[in-house]
């Protein structure tokens, strides 16, 4: 009897394994690994120079920003002397980099051709996520115990600040309207900011899940995707009402979330060593379809629809250097 049970279990396992592998192959395909030897510690956020295929990587634990040439598949420069860089924005029209640093709260500005520092803004503490509003030519930087600083891109000067209840994590800017959606995990809320007024106009809850760090926006369908850590859930909010319309179990320690409008998928990068992929059937219906195995602590990345590429930052281990894993979404 025991042998029969074992035989049956093995049959089930072998049947399930190809199904899981096939599901992975149909969603994200690993195409390239770009090593970052000498880069130690945690890696935070990334941005892209699409025209020149340069990837900028905030190596927070290494106090550097690594510059990768995607055509060559190699690192071409390291910007050194930073203080735990967390967020970054590349502005192609003026070829500049805005790099937000945890230590000292300094947002440094670099010429992206020479990689020379040309300015800085002092936010005093914990400069974090960075976003660029192309319509107004302004950069938004989350910082400190509760603020988003506003920088004029042309001259690199601070022109305003938005007060929040606690430190902001990920935030997203509407393109067709004037709101900013901001994760404020220590206040257990999503703050809704009117960026013309420069103030919070509403706060939303995340359906009983907390630790809301990453975020992505599906503006066309009025949906906001919030990655929560306690417990690990992807919470979907209606941006017209603020109500939660769906909650999906995901892997532990989510730190980046991206929406793929072409394939109607959400990618949740989780530090537990997974990329969770959730399918959007319609605006209110979602289904977890697979989990891609990655590496422990790999929890940040970048999805670039224009290149149709997905980049994952993988930190160094005792046996392997840090690296960027490059995936191609499929089909």
Number of C-alpha atoms within 10 A of each C-alpha: 6 7 8 9 10 11 12 11 12 12 11 11 11 10 11 12 11 11 11 15 13 12 15 20 16 13 20 22 17 15 11 14 17 19 19 20 12 10 22 18 17 22 30 27 26 24 22 22 17 14 7 11 14 21 21 24 27 28 28 23 17 20 24 22 28 21 21 23 17 18 9 11 15 16 18 12 14 17 18 12 11 21 21 26 32 28 26 29 24 24 19 14 7 11 13 22 24 28 26 33 28 22 16 16 22 23 32 20 23 20 15 18 9 9 16 12 15 12 14 17 18 15 22 14 15 24 31 28 24 26 20 21 13 12 7 9 12 20 22 25 28 29 29 20 14 17 20 26 22 22 22 15 21 10 8 19 14 18 11 12 17 19 15 22 16 18 22 28 23 25 25 19 20 14 12 8 10 12 21 21 24 28 30 24 22 17 19 19 21 24 25 22 22 17 17 8 11 16 17 19 12 13 17 19 16 25 16 13 19 23 24 30 23 25 27 24 25 19 15 9 14 15 21 22 23 29 35 28 22 13 17 21 27 31 25 28 25 18 18 9 9 19 14 20 16 18 23 14 16 25 20 20 25 31 24 26 28 22 22 19 15 8 13 15 20 25 21 32 33 28 21 17 21 24 27 22 24 22 17 18 11 9 16 14 12 20 16 16 14 20 24 19 12 19 18 14 21 28 29 24 26 21 24 15 13 7 10 13 17 22 21 24 28 29 25 21 13 5 6 12 16 24 19 23 18 23 19 18 19 12 9
